[in-house]
Amino acid sequence: MTSDLSAPPRRSTTTAGRGNSPRPPFGVSAVSVLAVLIALFSLVPLGYVAYMTVATGWDTAVGLILRPRVGELLMNTLLLMAATIPLCLLLGVAGAWLVERTNLRGRRIWAVLLAAPLAVPAFVNSYAWVSAIPSLGGLGSGILISTLSYFPLVYIPAAATLSRLDPAIEQSAAALGLGAWRAFFRVVLPQLRIALTGGALLVGLHLLAEYGAFAMIRFDTFTTAIMTQYRSTFNGAAGNMLASVLVFFCLLLLLAEVRSRGTARYARIGSGVQARALRLPLHAYQVPGQVFLLALTALAFGLPLYYVLKWIVAGGADVWTAAEFLPALFATFGYGLAGAAATIVVAFPMAYLAVRKPGWFSKSLELSNYVTSSMPGIVVALAFVTVSIRLVPGIYQTAGVLVAAYVLLFLPRALVNLRAGLAQAPKELDEAAQALGKPPLLAFIRVTLRLTAPAAAGGAALVFLAIANELTATLLLSPNGTKTLATEFWSKSSEIDYAGAAPYALLMILLSAPMTYLLFQQSKKVAGQ
């Protein structure tokens, strides 16, 4: 058997040894096209708002926006945000500092308990407070309930950052003569800037998007007003203009967070291993610290749980009618699983480009998703209602439209996790698999997809949690007759059937609790990278 040595060598079909990225399973162009299509799809709500503003006409739009009702909603929203965001920052940082930087007794238990209120949806928290004080209502009540519901959004990233903060900078400050308090405000607090601006942004976006909690205490915001307009005039111009103002606020918050984030460097550089931080002895402040955390967790988590259990006991066995709550439970699981799976699949092309082909193109695609996800569920739902009725009437109020809305609303939760998972899957392993003769698709499935699976599962869990507690988009887009835990809870609590609503509230808390713990652990893991 001979071979023709004079013939030119056959071109290698692998990329190993050339220092190039492994070939993606469907080619770079195919992945890019998929990502662009997804980005264009995610801009549907923003396009809807712009189109409705133009279609309404300038004079009509100005007349609808510059009216006393909008001024009243604007004042309510601004006062709510001006009071709630600083309170959440104060409580979140105080709790994180006590747990991570002092010798607080039982700090490991407190660390979990301070994150636990995130497992209670804000509208369930409102339901519990109204059960305790039926006359509750107005701005003060809105501030109370939203602060107790959302301060963990600041506490979790602040605690994660404090746990990894290099103690050398505090030691340097002490060596220069700064006391403990002055060192905290001049050295430690600036290091929390990223965590605090991110937490404040999340609190602000939740305040703009929340409907159930404020509707229950009869406190009007843009979201409650849009829902009222939608129910009275069905997609009228007044509701659309309110949605435009709401989106304007969301974009302002995004820009404010980007500007306040700054360009300072926060990563530790240099050789050696970071020292373990010394915990500040509380001495006489041990008891006040324990009382503060006990009061905070009792109001934010203990009180809602107590009233949910109280209403369940009051309702007795009659409230556990399987024919009523089992369909809602199955529907919640069904939509949660379908939405989580669809979101992971849709997020994968963008995450792949962000990790394997970083640049302005991939960043632009990611930004489009973050802008859309910052919009309240009511705006995304109105966009899907309008687009489906005008362009494809047959899909209006179908499960597919509802899942599509879930995908747009919660895509960043999957994107962040997938991006981290792909970054931890070395591309050299993919190259090696292709060098051994595996086709790109098979190499991708056996290597990259396998290594990314844990991150994808974490992202899917977070999306599932968000879908299980979603209310406004589900109310507007779900097929007729669909019942989920959130919509059934809302239906019964709106009819003042608090005992009947209690099982749905308890099931939502039980579903959310493990996901909240996962989010808490994941934030610490990310901070440690």
Disulfide bonds with the S-S distance in Angstrom:
none
